[in-house]
Amino acid sequence: MKIKKSFPDVIISLLLLGFFASLLAQTPAIPQVSRSYPFALIVISALMTVYLLIRSLVKMRNETPQETQAGEQAKVIFPYCLMIIGYILLLTLIGYILATMVFMIASFCFLKLKNKVAMIVITVVTTLLLYYIFTNFLVVILPKGSLINLAF
């Protein structure tokens, strides 16, 4: 597959501008006293992104298409994106701890990690450590899962 070297920068710039537009549309919901700081950050970020977009478009005019490995990379990225979507769906069904453990083990298998002991230890320690940090220090309520609630 042949693409110009600056083409990914153009795509990312457009996606970012769409994201900033969605954030800007949500700013009226922020209380008036605290609205100026997020608004300023969004505007500054959007202006920097417009600069990146213009610079990439100008640079792209003079470039010749180059052979890339986008097809091979898509074969890795697309299934992993589906795994992330599955993880998000599992969060609401089985809760944070089980969903994260399933996702991490699936990720390690996808990345072809051979050491099963390391896979299990890293999964359990990381999941429980993050759960502890989120619930005790950051006071974030993590999903418990609807199927777990039905069982108890």
C-alpha positions as CSV (number, residue, x, y, z in Angstrom):
1,M,0.0,0.0,0.0
2,K,1.4,3.4,-1.0
3,I,0.6,6.6,0.9
4,K,2.3,9.9,1.4
5,K,4.3,10.3,4.6
6,S,2.2,13.2,5.9
7,F,-1.2,11.5,5.3
8,P,-1.4,10.0,8.8
9,D,-0.8,13.5,10.3
10,V,-3.8,14.9,8.2
11,I,-6.1,12.1,9.4
12,I,-5.1,12.5,13.1
13,S,-5.5,16.3,12.8
14,L,-9.0,15.9,11.4
15,L,-9.9,13.4,14.1
16,L,-8.6,15.7,16.8
17,L,-10.5,18.7,15.4
18,G,-13.7,16.6,15.6
19,F,-12.9,15.6,19.1
20,F,-12.3,19.2,20.1
21,A,-15.5,20.3,18.4
22,S,-17.4,17.7,20.5
23,L,-15.7,19.0,23.7
24,L,-16.6,22.6,22.7
25,A,-20.2,21.6,22.3
26,Q,-20.2,20.3,25.9
27,T,-18.7,23.5,27.5
28,P,-22.1,25.2,28.1
29,A,-22.9,22.4,30.6
30,I,-19.9,23.4,32.7
31,P,-20.7,26.0,35.4
32,Q,-19.9,29.5,34.4
33,V,-17.3,30.1,37.1
34,S,-15.2,27.1,36.0
35,R,-15.8,27.2,32.2
36,S,-12.9,29.5,31.2
37,Y,-10.0,27.1,31.8
38,P,-11.4,24.1,29.9
39,F,-12.6,26.4,27.1
40,A,-9.1,28.0,26.8
41,L,-7.5,24.6,26.7
42,I,-9.8,23.4,24.0
43,V,-9.3,26.5,21.9
44,I,-5.5,26.4,22.2
45,S,-5.4,22.7,21.4
46,A,-7.7,23.3,18.4
47,L,-5.5,26.1,17.1
48,M,-2.3,23.9,17.5
49,T,-4.1,21.1,15.6
50,V,-5.1,23.5,12.8
51,Y,-1.5,24.5,12.5
52,L,-0.5,20.8,12.3
53,L,-3.1,20.2,9.7
54,I,-2.0,23.1,7.5
55,R,1.6,22.2,7.9
56,S,0.9,18.6,7.0
57,L,-1.2,19.5,3.9
58,V,1.6,21.8,2.6
59,K,4.2,19.2,3.2
60,M,2.1,16.5,1.6
61,R,2.0,18.4,-1.7
62,N,5.7,17.8,-2.3
63,E,5.8,14.2,-1.2
64,T,5.7,11.1,-3.3
65,P,3.8,8.1,-2.2
66,Q,5.9,5.5,-0.3
67,E,5.3,1.8,0.3
68,T,4.0,1.2,3.8
69,Q,3.2,-1.8,5.9
70,A,-0.3,-0.5,6.7
71,G,-2.0,-3.7,5.6
72,E,0.1,-5.9,7.9
73,Q,-0.3,-3.5,10.8
74,A,-4.1,-3.4,10.3
75,K,-4.1,-7.2,10.7
76,V,-2.8,-6.6,14.2
77,I,-4.5,-3.4,15.2
78,F,-8.1,-4.2,14.0
79,P,-8.4,-7.4,16.1
80,Y,-6.9,-5.7,19.1
81,C,-9.4,-2.8,18.8
82,L,-12.2,-5.5,18.8
83,M,-10.7,-6.9,22.0
84,I,-10.8,-3.4,23.6
85,I,-14.5,-3.1,22.6
86,G,-15.1,-6.5,24.1
87,Y,-13.3,-5.4,27.3
88,I,-15.5,-2.4,27.6
89,L,-18.6,-4.5,27.1
90,L,-17.4,-7.0,29.7
91,L,-16.8,-4.3,32.2
92,T,-20.5,-3.8,32.6
93,L,-21.3,-7.5,32.6
94,I,-18.7,-9.0,34.9
95,G,-17.1,-6.0,36.5
96,Y,-13.7,-4.4,36.5
97,I,-11.6,-7.1,38.2
98,L,-12.7,-10.1,36.1
99,A,-12.9,-8.2,32.9
100,T,-9.5,-6.7,33.3
101,M,-8.0,-10.1,34.1
102,V,-9.6,-11.7,31.0
103,F,-8.5,-8.8,28.8
104,M,-4.9,-8.9,30.1
105,I,-4.6,-12.6,29.6
106,A,-6.2,-12.3,26.1
107,S,-3.7,-9.5,25.4
108,F,-0.7,-11.6,26.5
109,C,-1.9,-14.5,24.4
110,F,-2.5,-12.2,21.4
111,L,1.1,-10.9,21.9
112,K,2.3,-14.5,22.1
113,L,3.8,-14.3,25.6
114,K,5.1,-17.8,26.3
115,N,5.7,-17.6,30.1
116,K,2.4,-18.6,31.7
117,V,3.5,-17.9,35.2
118,A,4.5,-14.4,34.4
119,M,1.3,-13.9,32.5
120,I,-0.8,-14.9,35.6
121,V,1.3,-13.0,38.1
122,I,1.4,-9.7,36.1
123,T,-2.3,-10.0,35.4
124,V,-3.3,-10.5,39.1
125,V,-0.8,-8.0,40.6
126,T,-1.6,-5.3,38.1
127,T,-5.3,-5.7,38.3
128,L,-5.5,-5.7,42.1
129,L,-3.0,-2.9,42.5
130,L,-4.9,-0.7,40.0
131,Y,-8.2,-1.6,41.8
132,Y,-6.7,-0.6,45.1
133,I,-5.3,2.7,43.8
134,F,-8.6,3.6,42.1
135,T,-10.9,2.8,44.9
136,N,-8.8,4.0,47.9
137,F,-6.7,6.9,46.7
138,L,-8.6,8.3,43.7
139,V,-12.0,7.3,45.1
140,V,-13.3,6.1,41.7
141,I,-16.2,3.6,41.8
142,L,-15.3,0.8,39.4
143,P,-18.0,-1.3,37.7
144,K,-19.0,-4.4,39.7
145,G,-20.9,-6.0,36.8
146,S,-24.6,-6.8,36.3
147,L,-24.1,-10.6,36.1
148,I,-22.1,-10.5,39.4
149,N,-25.0,-8.6,41.0
150,L,-27.5,-11.1,39.8
151,A,-25.5,-14.0,41.3
152,F,-25.3,-12.4,44.8
